[in-house]
Amino acid sequence: MSPVIPIRSATSEACAPDITTERGQREVFCGLTGIIWLHRKIQDAFFLVVGSRTCAHLIQSAAGVMIFAEPRFGTAIIDERDLAGLADCNEELDKIVADLLERRPDIKLLFLVGSCPSEVIKLDLSRAAYRLSTQYGQNGGVKVLNYSGSGIETTFTQGEDACLAALVPTLKSTETEQKKLLVVGTLADVVEDQFRSLFGKMGLTDVDFFPPRRSTQLPTVGPGTVFLLAQPFLADTARALENLGAKHLPAPFPLGAQGTTAWLAEAARAFGVTNEVFEAAIDAPRKRAVQAISKHRPELQDKKIFFFPDSQLEIPLARFLHHELGMHLAEVGTPYVHRKHLDADLNQLPANTRVVEGQDVEMQLDRCRAANPDLVVCGLGLANPLEAEGFTTKWAIELVFTPIQGYEQAGDLAGLFSRPLIRRLKLVA
Ligand code: SF4
């Protein structure tokens, strides 16, 4: 029985495009944004932003849909008076946490999330987390951790990386060499269930997802752990897992039918699943994905797309849109390129693709105007001005809020790009 050979993977010979680096003014959200999808995933966690009213507004407006739900995030506001003394700030924080934990006994994991203001006044949240953990963490009580979501240190999706990297040291390490699979990166529950079912059909039952749905279900990690990244923005988390002995499986990200197949195939290969078993497991969902994607081809084929850097998903998305929908890539801007994690996707872009890491927003806007793309993927701040200039835009943030990974979501993912074009056609008709 032969092991699975996937479609072209990280190890295949390929001619990746050159990456140009730009440093200048940036137009991106800060890492607080990650709270919006992280709080939905880890259901017994609470995210307490230690920040200003601006920070509170950012997460409340980004999470407008939460109005009808009991939220699992909040902001401890640093007022001007707090600037007078750090001792008062710590006292105030302790009081807020005491009130919160009394009111919400369901909280098992509390993140103190740093912001620009807390960093500017040098409030040491790691010491605060340690102090509060000692106070509330006895006998399986509340675990208190901290990370930074500040715009000084993090962009949009790096908040998730910082959060998960803070969580890794709390994972139990195991000495066992027995192989197990860990899928790393926040996935919607429905996507997680689909992947678990596909892995099960391949005979892989020892599979954990990180982050889990509850903080009490944290996976163990050891030398037998191999992990697949489900998101391309988890450099620090991957490094922390590797420090515990886990091994990263380089693979394209599971976007579209091809990306999902290649991603699953890397796991299949690592666990010695045969081609027959692998094909039997993926055959039906892959066909459904290909068919769902093809419905969007008429709108997207031969259209030109331009990515401003935002979510770090840009390179895998460009690969999907080029190979599975026939789009032309005018420019692929991305905040940061982690070569080891992104090579498998990068190697599949046409060699002459302009890939730009970082941002000089004015120069990029000039290039965008000159390229005159049919569709521009960008942050909210740039979308309105570009629409006013006549461009059709797609908000990058939606790509992180929407379940897009895996076979069953491949059609929806294509739809996120075809819909703005259809809407534009209707507007001009
Ligand atoms: Fe603004 Fe910084 Fe607060 Fe983010 S963390 S909302 S960039 S002040």
Residues whose N, C-alpha, C, O or C-beta is under 5 A from the ligand:
A	BS01	SF4	C30 L32 G51 T54 C55 L58 S115 C116 G149 S150 G151
